[in-house]
Amino acid sequence: MSEIILELDNIIKKYENQEVIKNMSLTINKGEFLTLLGPSGCGKTTTLRIIAGFETPTSGSVLLEGSHVENKQPNERNVNTVFQNYALFPHMNVFDNIAYALKIRKVNKVEIKKRVSKMLSLVQLEGYEKRKTDQLSGGQKQRVAIGRALINNPQILLLDEPLGALDLKLRKQMQVELKKLQKKLQITFVYVTHDQDEALNMSDRIAVMNEGIIEQLGTPEDIYERPATKFVAGFIGESNLFNTKIKKIDEERISVQLGENKMNVNYKNYDNSKAKESYVLIRPENIKYSTSKPQFGLIAIIKEHSYIGSIIKTTMELESGQEIIVCDYDKKKDLIGIGSEVWMSFEPEDVVIVEEG
């Protein structure tokens, strides 16, 4: 059983009577990589600042290893933060930036040198000790910031969009390095981002936030394959959402009707009382199309083919006017011409039901 290291209990945060965090409860396990994911203004950075102690919740509790810390200052919590702008000291070299917290605590010079050397090795910056921060690349600056945050062995490392200022190639490289570092140190990481790919690639669990609440908490696979709400389905990856008739048949099956077409789907414990608030989700990679009529299908018109590296993305339009996205990983097959009429289909096991949210 996982050991809980941090608990947010019924957190509310108001600014001038506006609730930016709405009765949030969340538990974070020791040694896990948890990501707060959502659009700008959803409350994820405010949540991180409450954990760090830079913000005090209007109400609710923050418990670190079972002890209340909601009213404690940042330096009274064994939690460190890496900011998006890194917040390095420009007048100090790499060694002094990383050693700063130890010097404040008056650790002896021999111990400081030993621990900084170990940290430089850990973040792959050996030989950069005497460099000023303005002589470093973006990725190197980020490593210095991480080294400085880790030097005191915090229980939790908080990271507020630390890769946002990096170019795409370096960002992907740093994602891999950060995940390896977290696994090696077994320190709890709480990571804030609006980048869904970043969250899916790095996280043990993801909390998808929207307007101050957590819409869904789960593994990357859960969030992508089984989104709980329309918002999560639309925010994570590309989605085809159908507002359709759904009827419960029994505890194991539902009936889905799209236009004149009806199919029965294995779907446990569907709540029929929410039928008017539910949608059918089909991911683009799970849709097929051809000129031959399938057992279950909808007529569509090909609008566009786009080459996107490893996939061909096809946009088509249904008779209802709804646009559908299809992703195909077979780039060698012959593409059906623009303006052609095709049959769009999918397998019953690829149906996911999501609520309005």
Stockholm file with secondary structure:
# STOCKHOLM 1.0

chainA/1-357         MSEIILELDNIIKKYENQEVIKNMSLTINKGEFLTLLGPSGCGKTTTLRIIAGFETPTSGSVLLEGSHVENKQPNERNVNTVFQNYALFPHMNVFDNIAYALKIRKVNKVEIKKRVSKMLSLVQLEGYEKRKTDQLSGGQKQRVAIGRALINNPQILLLDEPLGALDLKLRKQMQVELKKLQKKLQITFVYVTHDQDEALNMSDRIAVMNEGIIEQLGTPEDIYERPATKFVAGFIGESNLFNTKIKKIDEERISVQLGENKMNVNYKNYDNSKAKESYVLIRPENIKYSTSKPQFGLIAIIKEHSYIGSIIKTTMELESGQEIIVCDYDKKKDLIGIGSEVWMSFEPEDVVIVEEG
#=GR chainA/1-357 SS CCCEEEEEEEEEEEETTEEEEEEEEEEEETTCEEEEECCTTSSHHHHHHHHHTSSCCSEEEEEETTEECTTSCGGGSSEEEECTTCCCCTTSBHHHHHHHHHHHTTCCHHHHHHHHHHHHHHTTCTTCTTCBGGGSCHHHHHHHHHHHHHTTCCSEEEEESTTTTSCHHHHHHHHHHHHHHHHHHTCEEEEEESCHHHHHHHCSEEEEEETTEEEEEECHHHHHHSCSBHHHHHHSSCCEEECCEEEECSSSEEEEEETTEEEEEECTTCCGGGGGGEEEEECGGGEEEESSCCSSCEEEEEEEEEEETTEEEEEEEETTSCEEEEEESCTTSCCCCTTCEEEEEECGGGCEEEECC
#=GC SS_cons         CCCEEEEEEEEEEEETTEEEEEEEEEEEETTCEEEEECCTTSSHHHHHHHHHTSSCCSEEEEEETTEECTTSCGGGSSEEEECTTCCCCTTSBHHHHHHHHHHHTTCCHHHHHHHHHHHHHHTTCTTCTTCBGGGSCHHHHHHHHHHHHHTTCCSEEEEESTTTTSCHHHHHHHHHHHHHHHHHHTCEEEEEESCHHHHHHHCSEEEEEETTEEEEEECHHHHHHSCSBHHHHHHSSCCEEECCEEEECSSSEEEEEETTEEEEEECTTCCGGGGGGEEEEECGGGEEEESSCCSSCEEEEEEEEEEETTEEEEEEEETTSCEEEEEESCTTSCCCCTTCEEEEEECGGGCEEEECC
//
